[in-house]
């Protein structure tokens, strides 16, 4: 649709993701409402998606850094669930562990939904993405 889109994978540590987002948004003069952050989240079930127009960063340190440096929570986000670690598993080890082949198959479908959601965001139809892909508890 002749839209300019910048896709960024920060090379900062996850906890400092805001440094990259802030620098890019300042350099390109990107309005806060034109920012979409896609990130992993331990607070929702594995491979589930949670799409929001704005909100607090929850327990995610990278999102805390982004909201702190942007001085706003009014940007779009797509959370991809990674589930929770086993009872005695360290959180860092859990987050950095490799996915099994079965988990990768499940994630493949979720990543397709993330890509479709990003496309709808660019087309200014994020509400449709939220209605179609948001995880709902049963």
C-alpha positions in Angstrom: 0.0 0.0 0.0 3.0 2.3 -0.6 3.6 2.5 3.2 7.1 3.0 4.5 7.8 0.4 7.1 10.9 -0.1 9.3 11.3 -3.5 10.9 13.9 -3.6 13.7 15.4 -6.3 15.8 17.4 -4.5 18.5 20.9 -5.7 19.2 20.7 -4.4 22.7 20.1 -6.7 25.6 16.4 -7.4 25.9 16.2 -5.3 29.1 17.5 -2.3 27.2 15.1 -2.6 24.1 13.9 0.9 24.7 17.3 2.3 23.7 16.8 1.0 20.1 13.1 1.9 19.9 13.7 5.4 21.2 16.7 6.1 18.9 14.8 4.9 15.8 11.6 6.7 16.7 13.5 9.9 17.3 15.7 9.6 14.2 12.8 8.9 11.8 10.3 11.1 13.7 7.9 8.2 14.2 4.7 9.0 16.0 4.0 6.8 19.0 0.8 5.5 17.4 2.9 4.2 14.5 5.0 1.9 16.7 4.2 -1.9 17.0 6.3 -4.0 19.4 6.3 -7.8 19.1 7.7 -9.6 22.0 7.6 -12.9 24.0 5.6 -13.1 27.2 5.6 -15.7 29.9 2.3 -14.5 31.3 0.2 -16.0 28.5 0.0 -19.6 27.3 2.5 -21.0 24.9 2.0 -19.8 21.3 -1.0 -17.7 22.2 -1.2 -14.1 21.0 -2.4 -11.1 22.8 -2.8 -7.9 20.8 -3.3 -4.5 22.4 -3.4 -0.9 21.3 -1.7 0.3 24.6 -1.2 -0.8 28.1 1.2 -1.3 30.9 4.4 -3.3 30.4 3.5 -6.0 32.9 6.4 -8.1 34.1 8.5 -7.7 30.9 11.7 -5.8 31.6 12.2 -4.9 27.9 8.7 -3.4 27.7 9.3 -1.5 31.0 12.4 0.0 29.4 10.5 0.9 26.2 7.7 2.6 28.1 10.2 4.4 30.3 12.2 5.8 27.4 9.3 6.6 25.2 7.5 8.1 28.2 4.3 6.4 27.0 2.3 3.2 27.0 0.2 4.3 24.0 1.9 2.2 21.3 0.7 -1.1 19.8 2.0 -4.5 20.9 1.7 -8.1 20.0 2.6 -10.5 22.8 3.6 -14.1 21.9 3.1 -16.5 24.7 6.0 -18.7 25.8 4.3 -20.2 28.8 5.8 -20.6 32.2 8.9 -22.6 33.3 8.6 -25.9 35.2 8.5 -25.6 38.9 12.3 -25.7 39.6 13.5 -24.2 36.3 15.3 -20.9 36.4 13.5 -18.2 34.4 16.6 -17.1 32.4 17.3 -20.7 31.5 13.7 -21.2 30.4 13.6 -18.1 28.3 16.9 -18.8 26.6 16.3 -22.5 26.0 15.7 -23.9 22.5 12.3 -24.9 21.3 11.5 -28.6 20.6 10.6 -29.6 17.1 6.9 -30.0 18.3 7.0 -26.5 19.8 8.4 -25.1 16.6 5.5 -26.5 14.6 3.0 -24.9 16.9 4.9 -21.6 16.8 5.0 -21.6 13.0 1.3 -21.1 13.0 1.5 -18.3 15.6 4.2 -16.5 13.6 2.0 -16.6 10.5 -0.7 -14.9 12.6 1.8 -12.4 13.9 2.8 -11.6 10.3 -0.8 -11.2 9.3 -1.4 -8.9 12.3 1.6 -6.8 11.4 0.2 -6.5 7.8 -3.2 -5.4 9.2 -1.4 -2.9 11.5 0.2 -1.3 8.5 -3.2 -1.2 6.7 -4.6 0.7 9.8 -6.8 -2.3 10.7 -5.4 -3.5 13.9 -8.9 -3.9 15.4 -9.5 -6.6 12.8 -6.2 -8.3 13.9 -7.2 -8.1 17.6 -10.6 -9.6 16.8 -9.1 -12.4 14.7 -6.0 -13.4 16.6 -6.4 -12.4 20.3 -6.2 -15.4 22.6 -9.3 -15.9 24.7 -9.4 -17.9 27.8 -11.9 -20.8 27.7 
